[in-house]
Amino acid sequence: MQTRILAPDDQGLAEAARWLAQGALVAMPTETVYGLAGDARDARAVAAIYAAKGRPSFNPLIVHVPDLTTAERYAVFDAPALALAAAFWPGALTMVLPLRPGSGIAGLVTAGLDTVAIRVPAHPAAQALLRCFDGPLAAPSANPSGRISPTTAGHVADPETGLGGRIAAVLDAGPCAVGVESTILGWQDGAPVLLRPGGIAAERLEAVLDRPLASHHADPDAPTAPGQLISHYAPRASLRLQADSARPGELLIGFGPIKGDMTLSDSGDLAEAAARLFDLLHRADDQGRPIAVAPVPETGLGAAINDRLRRAAAPR
């Protein structure tokens, strides 16, 4: 299969929507990373997502929709969820909510759970595709399972490290602005729980909810949301964290005062670091050398950056 590269114009969007309507897969840009989209109501299309990525079928997917009104067709919202939707949608927040009975979402999307992970992306190309297709799209990150997430169309289309030749098309709208996946929030026993740190800092969610988020310890063999596997986002090379200098043969990714062969942010800006994280890991991995990464603070977006780095460095 040849993977087509489509422009995010009327012609490209129409072609992407046609592929999706036929049950094929199209990678689409979001403000976080590129997602591998398929019709969330079509079990065969969803199965094709798992197959293309080599993703375990017990790992649920995120459903993308254009607005809250559409989201309420597939998930049940209570008052706190509505408050978060009003504050952060469209945007980099995914909520895990009760699946609405009769929603039509394929069981593979939810991995058989009675909840659904749902998001309204802010990227204009994602919004345009959702409205052109006129249906919910299941869309995990558009990369082989466990590998570095894609923040450019080139990352997706690479036949060796990406999905080139495995999917119908990539809608190319340039690099992603946020650069790490969405924050995932769920509820356990009525308490809000941070299931995955991401593009919206936990402190901002707590401010809207006016309460702290409960801690969550995921079972990697039975994840309740995407991004909970121990080894994830991994380069082919080994990855060493908390490095203040490079060891012989290593490539150092710096941050702030620690200068490396390349840097997440010279100024220590966490938003810049998040936006550059996966692209730099791709570039570093292409060098064929072990990778070391300078310390990044755990505050704000640093929590999401460090979560990705720890999973990328975990034993495989």
Buried (B, 14 or more C-beta within 10 A) or exposed (E): EEBBBBEBEEEBBEBBBBBBBEBBBBBBBBBBBBBBBBBBBBBEBBBBBBEBBEBBEEBBBBBBBBBBEBBBEBBBBEEBBEBBBEBBBBBBBBBBBBBBEEBEBBEBBBBEBEBBBBBBBBBEBBBBBBEBBEBBBBBBBBBBBBBBBBBBBBBBBBEEBBBBEBBBBBBBBEBBBBBBBBBBBBBEEEBBBBBBBBBBBBEBBBEBBEEEBBEBEBEBEEBBBBBBBEBBBBBEBEBBBEBEEBEEEBBBBBBBEBEBBBBBBEEBBBBBBBBBBBBBBBBBBBEEBBBBBBBBBEEBBBBBBBBBBBBBBBEE
